[in-house]
Amino acid sequence: MWCRTILLQAPPTCPVCLCFFSFAQVGVLFDVDGVLLRGGTVIPAARRALRKLVDENNNFLYPVIFVTNAGSCQRLHKARQLSHLLDIHQVVLSHSPLNIMKTFHNKCVLVSGQGPVTSIAQSLGFQRVVTIEQLSQHHPLLDMVDHNRRPTAPLSPLEDLPQIQAIILFGEPVRWETNLQLLVDVLLTEGSPGSAHDPQPPTQLPILACNTDLLWMAEAPSPRFGHGMFLLCLEAVYRKLTGRELQYEALLGKPSLLTYQYAERLLRTQNHNRKLSIIYAVGDNLMTDVYGANLYNRYLSQQPEAMKSGAKRVALGTGSPITMEEQEPVSAAECRSILVCTGVYNPHSPLPSDQNSRITEMVFHGQRDLVLDRDLLEPSRVVEDVEAAVDFMLQQESSDA
């Protein structure tokens, strides 16, 4: 899979180090969890693979971005962690595209997730941030599931919080019941959770959701619930109470096209803004890594015709389209997906192309707004691990040279 949502950018950014390779035709996108790491443990093949991608000065041979759907930590914290484990120095979290959605930066946003979510939001440009914890403190009677946390003394009035104007879902929270309850309170009161619910609100607050992974791979023998599972619960609760489908302003992280466009922008920056012909995308998850890379490949193949017709180019989220500021022309001609067997993907399960394979909603773990397309679940290549993926890439490029 690609990993849990981060975009990890390979070293480094100083003008001297930008010369770590000559102009390249190839860029590489690596997932992290299940490809390079299992929780906090490095997969043995990862060190060998990365050594094959650097020269004698420890500089990457090609532009490289590490893309993961994790989003509950600061960029510098993740960079230090990965630097310690794999000598990877620069990291851009997957919710980085939020920094170009400037129309939301002046709005009062409610953020959900774990870790330093306020600092993360502020670092992305959001100026008025309210957390679920702050909301619970100002409205303690709203969070009633845990009897031990119910208020037992008369409550002192607190200064009112501003009206919520948008919601940002960074990642899976710790207390799901609290987050589900308060998010629904905000949605059914149009941003004023101290008010009574309107079961049919005339409008819905914009929601920007990062990381739609239903499952991800850590040290446990089987995949764990991801943020996509929490989104599934939120969608079900909202539909049950209102009879309507929850709508997203944008979905970020793999398999969103917006994330892939943002990643390609970083690859081009590493390549001194020179054209890339092929992007290899290495991941362990059919539903995020392979689906997203193939979706982006289809998008790239449609661009020459779109340019001829003068169609407006937008960076599509999985939901609504979001226009990227200062958008450069897409340069890559192709995105090839490589699936490894060290993470979410079970090599003993048949691929969608197998004649006896039946893909149904029960096994299609994509986010609700993804339309099942068998072609997008077919990887360009299936390999044992990330070292085999790198060997395949290097062999392909040497034969094409």
Phi, psi and omega in degrees: 000158167292197186247198181283159206278102168229151159256116181262124180259133183290164190297170312248194188245352183289152185304324181294314185286346178294349179268026186286352169207157174287172182304128187250158174260349187238140171235154184232133175245121178250136163284167183248290181294126181089347178247309179254327184230156164236098188067238179263010183253132178285131172291128187309321182293341185294314180297317179296320181296314183292327177297328179286346182259004180240157178269190183293342178264011179066029177256142181295141179286333182227161170300133184225133174233137177256118188247119179223151183273009176288148181205027185249022178215164177288152181302316183294324179297314180294322179298316180296318180298314182286328176298319180293321185276320190226009181061035173260130193255324187243134183226139173237119182294155185296335178279011178305325177304342177299335183289348176259358178269066191292341179296342180261351189293333180265358179276155173280115186247139172265128183247139179235144180151204175220167187086194184281066187297327178295313179296321178299312180298317180295322179294338178272356176112358181280130189257338183234098190241132174236134179261164175300321180297317177296320179297318180294322179294322181281336180229068187295340180282353181279332185258094192243000185293313180276106183299330181290344181254005178289142179294139181247349181243159176305141185270136174274139180296138177249158177300134182296141172279155176292161178293135179286134182247344179199162182236134174242123179254100185283320184183180184297131179277172178279310180261092184298320184295322178294313181295318178299314182297310185288326176296318177294321177302316181292318182293322184272002175237012181053041173096005180236078190294348175284353181266169177285152179295145165251108185295345177229066181299140184296330178226166176241136177299145177296139177238126174250112186249127178255135175072101180255015181301122174290321183224156173211163188250125175239215181283340181298155182291341179234157180301154180253159176299137175250189182295332178300329178291321177295318178299321178300318178294315180299317179298318181293318180296314181297317179295321181294322183276331186246342186077009182241160174273138174293134182251144178248135172290320177201147173244124185248159184091165180300139009263025183298135176299327180301319180294320180290322176295319179296320178296320179294325176302318179291323176298317179295323177299316176298328182269024179057037179061024175269156184297139170252138179268316185231137171245124173265131181241113185256123181208177183239006187233118179301321190279342179244302186291307182289313180302314182294316180296319179290324176298318179292323177298319177296319178299316180298320182294337181271350186291321178303318179291322179295322179293323179297318184278353180075021180295143179291128182269127179231155174271108187277128165280178177293335177257245185287150177286139177238125179281129178275135179290147176049047187285124177276157175298140175295132186255328185291146178265339188205146173234118183254129182266134176238125183256127177257162187251026183253008183224234184295319184293131178260112184295345179275352176270142181290146174284158183302337183282344180299140186298326184270003183275133176240113180267116179239177179299332182292331181252349177275104187269015180289161179298155186310320185277357175279132177269128181297122177226111184304321183299327182281352178261008181259108180291152175294328183205140173248127181228168183291313184206183185293331176295318177295327177295316179294318177302317180297315179299313182295323178295317179299316184287326178290326179286333180274346184293000000 
